[in-house]
Amino acid sequence: MFSALSDSLDKTFRDLRGVGKISEKNITDALREIRIALLEADVEFGVAKNLIARVKEASMGEDVLKSIKPGEQIVKLFQDELTRVLGGDNVPLDLNPPARILMVGLNGAGKTTTSAKLARRLKKDGRRPLLVACDLYRPAAVEQLQTLGKQVDVPVFAPEAGEKDLIKVAREAIAFGEKEGATVLIFDTAGRQEIDNVLIEELKELNKFLNPKETLLVADAATGQQAVSVATHFDEAVGITGIVLTKLDGDARGGAALSMREVTGKPIKYSGEGEKLDQLTEFHPSRMADRILGMGDIVGMVESVADKVNEEDALRSMKRMQSGKFDFNDFLDQMKMIQNLGPLEGLLGLMPGFNKIKKQLPAGALDSSKLKRTEAIVLSMTPYERSRPEIIKASRRQRIAAGSGTSMMQVNQLIKQFGEMRKMMKSPGKMKNMMKQMGGAGGMGDLMKGMEGKLPPGMGGKGGKFPF
């Protein structure tokens, strides 16, 4: 997501920081490059033009031109403006009763899946959601919502087969929700390949009947400029209260995210960055601006990990690592934790400067299939071998390679790397140096400064404190 834009901005700002004295020409040239990068990222022309104009005006101020680090100041100005364009602050859902959420959008944007993802989030927050199947046209749409409802353990109100009266379905769903004690009703509506009058009229009638607290437009970020046009049309028709951007992980440009808030004036409330039902996150403009500028999103990274990692298991593993008793059983547990986090590239993408690190990694370094191969090797060991790695000599290695469908070289490589890792864990000094290299000059400890005490016990040791 945003990788092409991030790379272009990184190069431009790196050049700007390297200039000792800033002139109007420096600023004009840099902003021209930024404007081109924004347009190539599918940012709407008017949005890009206005953003650049505001940054240029602020950059010409005496405080910037005469400062010791004018390049840094201009980066900060752009960061602030980017945050403003994205919406300033996160805008939460209005869930005051009667809490009704109407999900609208075109076919293929991911409305049904997003409805289930939202229901899962709300249930986790202590709400009692009910999913309502209001797509009476698309084949198997009702069955799809029912399947997803089972997966997130949320009840689904389904109309009778052949039902075409949308208002009747909504009325019966409200009565069913009251009977079941539901506190939030999420209405999954029909979409079309393109906006048409029939769709809009039906939505207008349903919107008028429900008078929902939230009308969320589900928009595919990869559709670029079209997504902005779609948002405008739906807003004019039913008055959307917010936007959910889906498939952000599959678009290197991401210009829709930068355009929709500015063009519609409606906040982006959530973003979907994957197909799994736990991959729906609150949209925080300032964090997204940081990610676009290659500054990462440490808070988002910590939240993502804390949501998917069992605190007790993580704390137990950390204690064993610190005591030097780490074996292949612990290694297997760690691998399962990593797999639960989803694609590594998505998680590591939240680290500051990861785009630069990524280019230096060997091809396929983040390939999930390599994790599977490593897991197969470890599972081919006996329980005794996992707890006593030092006994795994040549004959045992041959058996493990045959059992896991790998080569002796791959088994030897894994055991060698594991041995080196154990040595490093027994040496606090080496571990600290490694962390410093990961975090740059200040180290990971400096990077995480201010986060201590805010994390669960499994995230950085007892009490949420880091061991480095």
N, C-alpha and C positions, 0 to 999 in steps of 0.2 A: 504493500500500500504506500502510495506517495513516493516510491523509491526513485522514479525518474525526476520528480520535482525536487526531492531532497538532495539528490546528487548535483543538480544544476545550481541550487541555492548554496550548497556547501562550497562549490568552486567559486562562485561569485563573491561570497562573503569572505572566503579565505584570501582572495586577491585584494579585497577592500581592507581587510585587517593588516595586510602587509604594506600598505601605503602609509608612509610617515606623516604626511600632511594631506588633508582632504580638501579638494577644491570642488567647485560646482561641476566641472567636467567629470571628475572621478565619480561623483554621485550620479550624474546623468547617465554615464556609461554603465554603471552598475545596475541602476534601475531599469535601463533598457534591457539588459540581460535577464533581469528578474521578470519583467513583463513578458518577454518571449517564453520563459520557463513556465509561467502561469498559464499562458494561452495554450502551450503544448500539453499542459496537464489537464486541459479541457475546462479551465475556469472561464466562466462567462465573460465576454469582452468588457461589458460595462463595469463588472465587479473588479476585474483586473485593472482597468483604467483608473477607477476611483481609488483603489487601494494604493497604487503607485503614486498618484497625485498627492494623497495625504502624507505618505511617507516622505516624498520629495520636499513638500512644504515644511515638515517638521525637521528634516535633515539640514535644511538651509539656515536653521537658527544659529545664532552666535555661540550658544552653549555647546553645540555639537562641533561646529567648525573649529573652535578654539580649545576644545578639550584635549586632554593628554592622549586619550584613546578614542578618536572620533569613529573609527571603523566599528568598534564594539558598541558604541552608542547607536549607530545606525542599525546594527543587527537587533538591538533591543527595541528600537522604534518599530522595526518591521515585525518583530515578535508580538509586540503589543497590538499592532494594527491587525495582524493575522488573528489574534485572539478575539478582537472586537468583531471582525468579519464573521468568525465562526459562532459568535453569540455571546461572548463575555463569560457568563457563568452557566453552570449546569442548571436546567429547569426541570424540577421533579414533576411527576404526574399529579394531577388533581384527583385524589381518591376519596374525596368527601362523598358521603352517601347522597343519592344513589350513584354509586361508582359504575358508570357504563363507559366502555371504551370501544369505539367503532374503528375497525381496521379497514383502510381503503387502499387502492392502488391497482396497477395493471397486472395482468397475468404474468407469471414468471418472476415477479419481484420478490416473492417469498413471503406472502401474507400469512398463509396457513402455518408455515413453520415458525414464523416470527410470533404469531399469536400463541403458539405452544411455548415458545421460549419465554415470552413475557409472563405467561401463566406460571411457569416454573419459578421465575424470579419473584413474583408476587407471593406465591405460596411459601417460598423460602423466607420472605420477609414477614410471615405471619398472617397473611391475608387468606381468604377462602375464595379462590377464583372459580368461575364457571366459564367454559368455552362454549360458544354458541355457533353452530354451523348455519351460516346464512348464504353460502354459495350454493344456489339451487340449480346451477347450469352446468358447471364443469363436472364431467364424469368422475365418479369416485372421490369428489372433493369432501363429502361428508365422511366417507370411510377413512380418508387420509387424516382428517382432524380427530376422529375417534381413535385411530392408532396412535397418533402423537399424544393424545390425552392420556392414554394408558401408560405411555412411556414416562410422562412427567407426573403421573398419578393425580390428574385433575379431571373432574367429571366433565362430560360433554353433553350438551343438549342437541339432539339430532331430530330434525323434522321427519314426518312420515314420508315414505317413498312416494315420489310423484308430486309432492307439495310444491306449489309455485307462488303462493301468497306470502310475500316476505314479511308484511306487517303482522300477519297471523302467527308466523314463526316467532317473531320478536316478542309478541304479546305472551305466547305460551312459554317462551324461554324465561321471561321476567317472572311469571307465576311459579315456574319450576324452581328458579333461583331463590325466590322467597321461601318456598317450601323446604329447600335443602340448606338454607342458611348461608347462601353464597354472599360474599361482601363485595365482589368485583365481577362484572359480567363483561366478557371480551367477545365481540361480535366479528366473526371472520366473514367478510363479504365477497361477492363475486368480482372478478376482474375481466378485462378484455385485452386483446392484443394492442388495441389503441383506444383512446377515449372516444365514446360515442354517446349520442343523446339518450338512448335507452338506459345505459349504465348510469349516467348522471341523474336522470329523472328518478330511477329506483333509489339511488343513494340519497337524493334530496328528501324523498318521502320517508325513508327509514330514519334519516337524521332528524327530521322534524318530529317523528313519533317518539324516538328514543330520547331526544334532547341530551346527548351524551356529554359527560364532563370532558372527555378527550376524544378527538377524532384524529387518529394518527395515520399519516400517509407513509406506506411502506414503499420505498424507492430503491431500485437497483443502482448502486453507485457507479457501476461499470457502463451505464447508458449515457454518462456524460451530459452533454448539453440537453438531450431529450428529457433527462430527469428533471432539469430545471423547468422546462416547459410543462411537463406533467404536473409538477408541484403547483405551478401557477394556476393551471386549469382546475385542479381539485380544490384548491383554496377558494377560488372564485365560486365554485359550485356548492361546496358544503362547509366552507370555513374550517380548514384543518387547524388543529391546535399544536401540532408538533409533527416531527418527521423521524422515521426510523430508516437509517441507511443500511442496506444489506450488501453483502458481497464486497465489503471494503478490502478483504484480504486478496481478492482476485483482480484488483485493478491497480496498476502501477502509477496511474495518473491521479485519480481521486478528486478531480476538479469539481465534481458535483457537490462534494462536502463543503467546498469553499464558496460555492455559488448559491446554494439553496437557501441558506439562512439570510443572506443579504438580499436576495431577490424577493423572497416571500415574506420576510420579517418574522417567520415562525421558527422556533428553536428546533435543533436536532436533539432529540431526547435520548435515543439509543443508537448503537451501531452494532451490526452483526459482522463478525470476522471469522466465519467458519460455519459448517453445516451442523455441528453438534448442538444439542439442545441447551447446553450450558454456555454457548458462545454468543451471548447478548450482553453488552456492557453499556453502562450509562455513558453518555457522551459529554466529556468535559472539554470545552473549547481550549482552555489554556494548556491542558495536557496534549491535546491534538496538535496545537501550534508548536509545542516543544518537539513532538515527534517529527513533524514536517521539517523542522530545522535541525534534526539529527541530535537533539538533546535528550531523547528517550522519554520514558514515562515510568520512573521507578515506583511511584505509588500504584499505578495500574498493574505493574509487574508483581508487586507484593500482594495486591488484592487477588490477582489471578491465581497465584501460587497458594495463598492461604485458603482460597475457596476449594481447592482440589487436593490438598495434601492433608493427610491425617496427622494432627499435631502430636499425638502420642508416639506414632511410628517415627515421625521425623526427629523427635527429641531422643528417642531410644537409639536411632541410627547415629545421631550426632554424639551421644555419649560414648558409643562404641568406637567411633572414629577418633575421638579425643583420647580414649584410653589405649588406642593401638590394637584393639581386638577385632578390627574390621575384617570380615572374611567374605567368601563368595555368596553366602546366604544373605548378608547385609547388602552386598552388591546387587543381588537379584531384587531385593526389596526396593533399593534406590532406583533401579531400572523401571520397575512397575510404577513408582511415583512419577518418574519422568514421562512415561507413556501416558499417564493420566492427565498430564498437563497439556496434551495435544501437541501439534506440530512445533518442534523446537524453534524453527525459524520465526514463527509468530511470537513466541514468548521472548526469545532473545532480541527480537526487533524492538522491544521496549527498553533495551539497555542503551544508554548514551553512547553514541559513536559506533553502534553495531554495524551500520552500513559500511564503514571503513574496514572494520575487522572482518566482515563477511568476505570482502574481496581478497583477503589474504589467506582465507581458509582453503584447504585442498578441495578439489571437486568432490561433491557428495558427502562432505563432512557432516551435514545436517540431515542426511538421508535416513528416514525412519527404518528402512529395510536393514541398515547396518545394526541398529539396535536389536532388531529381531534376530539377526544372525548371532550377535553376541549373547542374547538370551538363550538361543538354541544350544550354544556351546556350554553355558553354565548349567542348563537343565540336563545336559548329557553327563554331567559329573554325578557321582554318588553323593549322598548327604555327608559322608565322612570326608570326601575329597573337598567339598565346598567349605567345610569347617577347618580343614588342614591343607591349604593350597600347596604347602611345601612338599607334600608327598607325591604330587602329580609329576611323575617322571615319564620317560619316553614311552613305555608300553601303555601307560594310562592315557597319555596324550593321543596315541594312535587310536585307542578305543573311543575317546571323546570326539575326535575328528570324524570317525566313521559314524558315530551315533548322531552327530549334529549335521552331517552332510557338508562339512567344511574341510579345509586342508590342514595338515600339520602346521604349516606356516602361520595360518590364522590363529590356531589354538596357541602356538608358542608366543605369538605376538600379544595376544590377550593376557596370558599369564605373566609375561614380562612387564607389560604396562601396569597390571594389577600390583605386581611386586614393587614397582617404582612408586606407585600411588601410596602403598602402605608405608614405605619408608618416609615419604613426604609427610604423611599424617602423623608419624611419630616425631617429626621435627617441627615444632611450632614456628621456628625461625623461617624455615623454607616455605611453610604455608603462608606466613605473613608476607613474604616477598612475592609469592605468586599472586596474592590478593592485590598487592600494590601494583603489579604489572597489569592486572585486569582493570584496575580503576584509574590508571594513569598516574601522574606524579603524586597526587594526593592519596591514592589507594582507595579501595572499596570502602574502607572505614570512613574516609572523608565524604565519599559519595553518599553514604547512608546516614551521615550526620543528621540528627534531628528525627530520624526514624526510630531510634531505640525506645523501647517501652511501648511502642504503638503496635508492635507485631505480636502474633500469637507465639507461644513458647517454642513451637517447632521451627519458627522462622528466625533463626539467629540465636538459638540457645535459650536458656531459662530467662523468663521475663521479657523476651523479645530483644535481648542484647546480643550484639555480634561478638564473636570470639576473635576479632582482628581489629 
